[in-house]
């Protein structure tokens, strides 16, 4: 079991979770009854259509996982 204690670790995990939620939203499902992940990601500075935001977030998450 991994414990996330650093702020950067928590932010990275949140970004990965939002990516998964956005994938579901594109397919027509919702993870929560609150705000959409698309709206949250737009607040974080991502711009464009849902698919473009997903592509940008995926690139960011992959670069984080690669350690760059």
C-alpha positions as a Markdown table, in Angstrom:
| # | Residue | x | y | z |
|---|---|---|---|---|
| 1 | Unk | 0.0 | 0.0 | 0.0 |
| 2 | Unk | 1.3 | 3.4 | -0.9 |
| 3 | Unk | 0.6 | 6.5 | 1.2 |
| 4 | Unk | 0.5 | 9.8 | -0.5 |
| 5 | Unk | 1.8 | 12.4 | 1.9 |
| 6 | Unk | 3.5 | 15.0 | -0.3 |
| 7 | Unk | 1.3 | 17.8 | -1.8 |
| 8 | Unk | 2.8 | 17.0 | -5.3 |
| 9 | Unk | 1.9 | 13.3 | -4.9 |
| 10 | Unk | -1.7 | 14.2 | -4.1 |
| 11 | Unk | -2.0 | 16.6 | -7.0 |
| 12 | Unk | -0.5 | 14.0 | -9.4 |
| 13 | Unk | -3.0 | 11.4 | -8.1 |
| 14 | Unk | -5.9 | 13.9 | -8.5 |
| 15 | Unk | -4.9 | 14.6 | -12.1 |
| 16 | Unk | -4.8 | 10.9 | -12.9 |
| 17 | Unk | -8.2 | 10.4 | -11.3 |
| 18 | Unk | -9.6 | 13.4 | -13.3 |
| 19 | Unk | -8.2 | 11.8 | -16.5 |
| 20 | Unk | -10.1 | 8.6 | -15.7 |
| 21 | Unk | -13.3 | 10.5 | -14.9 |
| 22 | Unk | -13.0 | 12.5 | -18.2 |
| 23 | Unk | -12.7 | 9.3 | -20.2 |
| 24 | Unk | -15.9 | 8.1 | -18.6 |
| 25 | Unk | -17.6 | 11.5 | -19.4 |
| 26 | Unk | -16.6 | 11.2 | -23.0 |
| 27 | Unk | -18.4 | 7.8 | -23.1 |
| 28 | Unk | -21.5 | 9.3 | -21.5 |
| 29 | Unk | -21.0 | 8.2 | -17.8 |
| 30 | Unk | -20.4 | 10.3 | -14.7 |
| 31 | Unk | -18.2 | 9.4 | -11.7 |
| 32 | Unk | -19.8 | 12.0 | -9.4 |
| 33 | Unk | -23.0 | 13.9 | -9.1 |
| 34 | Unk | -21.1 | 17.1 | -8.5 |
| 35 | Unk | -19.1 | 19.1 | -11.0 |
| 36 | Unk | -17.8 | 17.4 | -14.1 |
| 37 | Unk | -14.2 | 16.5 | -14.4 |
| 38 | Unk | -14.1 | 18.6 | -17.6 |
| 39 | Unk | -15.1 | 21.7 | -15.7 |
| 40 | Unk | -12.5 | 21.0 | -13.0 |
| 41 | Unk | -9.8 | 20.5 | -15.5 |
| 42 | Unk | -10.8 | 23.7 | -17.3 |
| 43 | Unk | -10.4 | 25.5 | -13.9 |
| 44 | Unk | -6.9 | 24.0 | -13.7 |
| 45 | Unk | -6.0 | 25.7 | -17.0 |
| 46 | Unk | -6.7 | 23.1 | -19.7 |
| 47 | Unk | -8.5 | 24.5 | -22.8 |
| 48 | Unk | -10.3 | 23.0 | -25.7 |
| 49 | Unk | -12.8 | 20.3 | -26.4 |
| 50 | Unk | -13.2 | 17.3 | -24.1 |
| 51 | Unk | -11.0 | 15.2 | -26.4 |
| 52 | Unk | -8.3 | 17.8 | -26.6 |
| 53 | Unk | -8.3 | 18.2 | -22.8 |
| 54 | Unk | -8.1 | 14.4 | -22.4 |
| 55 | Unk | -5.1 | 14.3 | -24.8 |
| 56 | Unk | -3.3 | 17.1 | -22.9 |
| 57 | Unk | -4.0 | 15.5 | -19.5 |
| 58 | Unk | -2.9 | 12.1 | -20.7 |
| 59 | Unk | 0.4 | 13.6 | -21.9 |
| 60 | Unk | 0.9 | 15.3 | -18.6 |
| 61 | Unk | 0.2 | 12.2 | -16.6 |
| 62 | Unk | 2.5 | 10.1 | -18.7 |
| 63 | Unk | 5.3 | 12.6 | -18.3 |
| 64 | Unk | 4.8 | 12.6 | -14.6 |
| 65 | Unk | 4.8 | 8.8 | -14.5 |
| 66 | Unk | 8.0 | 8.8 | -16.6 |
| 67 | Unk | 9.6 | 11.1 | -14.1 |
| 68 | Unk | 10.2 | 14.1 | -16.3 |
